[in-house]
Amino acid sequence: VYASTGTNLYTLDPETGEATLVGPFNTSEGETMIAIAVDTDGNIYGHGIDLSDAPDKLFSIDPETGAASLIGSTGVDAFFAQGMDFDPDTGQLYMAWYQGGGVGGLRTVDPETGASELVGPFQGDEIGFMAVPSAGFIFIDNDLQAGTLAPGRRITLGVHHRVAGPIPRADHRHLH
């Protein structure tokens, strides 16, 4: 399991939660990595913002050293917390993007060039975290609150579907 701060890559032990520093991203002064995503081949990508240098950038991240290499511009500016994840079924990279002032949305990102394209707007909410399970559903959270969820504690998620056809049967026993 990988995790990051704005400047460093870590591994997390899923049994204990212990974080181990892999290394710094070594990006330019003022660059902050606001989201990372790992594809099914183990390649790590990062969404970097620099408030003095627009637009945002997509980086590849070395899983052994943490060093980030520039791939290219996303073509947009993001602020605050963002999220990014790969759809493991299709390989598509998605990014939750928020510019501020109620402007943001779901974007697809080309992992080879960094270029992004708007899928649709987020109706004024900042989406801070997202994950794409293998069934193809995208889970997002716009209720950003401070704190952590202690082991053994539960949260309730509400899921609303807008589809043009039947919803495939899914096994939700793993959701608590």
N, C-alpha and C positions, 0 to 999 in steps of 0.2 A: 504494500500500500504506500503510495507516494502522497506527500503533502508539501505545502510551501508557505513561506512568508513572502513578503514582497521582494526579498533579496536572496533567499536560500531555498534549496531543495532538501527535503527530508524523506526518510523512510519511516513508516509507522509499523510497529509490531501489532498485528491484529489481536493477539492474545492478551497483551499487557498494555497497549496504548503507548509504549515507550517510543519516543521520537529519536532518531539518529540522524545527525547532520550528514548529508551526502556532500554538499559543497555549495559555494555561492554561484549565482547565475552569471556574475561578472559582466552585467550589462552596463550601459553608460550611466554616468552620474544622473540621478533623478528618475531613472527608469524603474518602475515598480511592476512586478509580475502579479497580476490580480486574479489570474485563473490558470489552472493547468488541466490537461486532459491526457489520458493514455489510451492509445489505440490497441487493437487486439494483438498486434505484433510486439507490444511493449515500448513503442516509440512515444516519447513524452513531448508535448507541445505546450507552450505558454503564451498567454495573452498579456503583452506588456503595454503599459501606459506611461507617458511622460508628459506632465502638465505643461512643460515648456516646449514640447516638440510634438506637433500633431502631424498626421493621424497615428493611431495605435499600430502596434506591430505584432506579428506572429513569430514566435521563436521555436526552434527545435531545442530540446534540452537533453544533454548527455546523462543517462541514468547512472553512470559510474562516477562522474565528477560534479554534476550539477551545472556545468558550463552551458550557457545559452548561445545559440547561433541564430542570427537574424535570417528569417525566411522572406518576409516582405510585409508590406503595409496591409492593414485590414480595410483601409479606406474610410474609416469612421473614427470618431473620438468617443471614448467612454470615460465615465467618472464613477466613483464609488465602488461598491462591490459588484462583481460580475460572476458569471458561471460559464463553464464550457465542458462539453462531453462528446464522445463519439457514440454513434449508434452502432453497436457491435454486429448487428445484422447486415447493415448496408455500408459501414465504414464512413458514413457522413459525419463530419465535425459540425456541431452546433454551438452557437455562442449566445448567451443571454447578454444583451448589450443595453446599456442605459447611458444616455448623454446628459440627462438632467432636464429639469423643467417639464417633466412628464413625457419626454421623448425617449423611446427605447423600443426594443423588440427582439424577436428571435431571428438570428442570422445563421446562414450556412457559411462555412469557411473552407477555402481550398487549402489543404495542408501543404501543397507544393508551392503555392505562390503567396499565401496569406490573404488574398482577396476575399472579401465577404459580400454576401448578398442578403438583403432583407427578405425574410419569409413572411413576417407580419408584425404589426405593432403590439405592444403590451398594454394598451388602454391606460397609460399614465403611471403604471406601477413599476418600481425598480425590482427586477428579479435578481436575486443575489446568488442563488445556488440552483443547480440543475443536475439531473442524472438521467441517462437513457438506459432503461433495462432492456434485456435481449428480446422481450416481446414487442419492442418497437414503440412503447409509450414513453413520452417525455414527462418527467416529474420536475416541477419547478416550485420554488418557495419564494413568496414575496413578503412573508411575515418575519422580517429580520429582527431578532431579539437577541440581546446579550445573554451569555451564559452557555452552559454545556448540558447535555443530557447524560445523567449518571448511568452507569451500567445497570441493566435490569429495569430501568424506567421506560415508560411508553409514551408515545405521542400519537395523536389521531390525525390521519391525513384524509382530506376530502378530495375525491377525484371526480371531475366532471368531463364527460366525453361529448364532443361535437363531431359526429362522423356521418358520412354519406351512405354507409352500408352497415352490415352487422358487425358487432364487436366480437372479436375472437374470444373464446373461453380462455381464461387465464387462471393460474394457480396463485392465489393471493395468501396462502398459508404462511409464507415467509414474512409478510408485512405485519408488524406489531405496533 
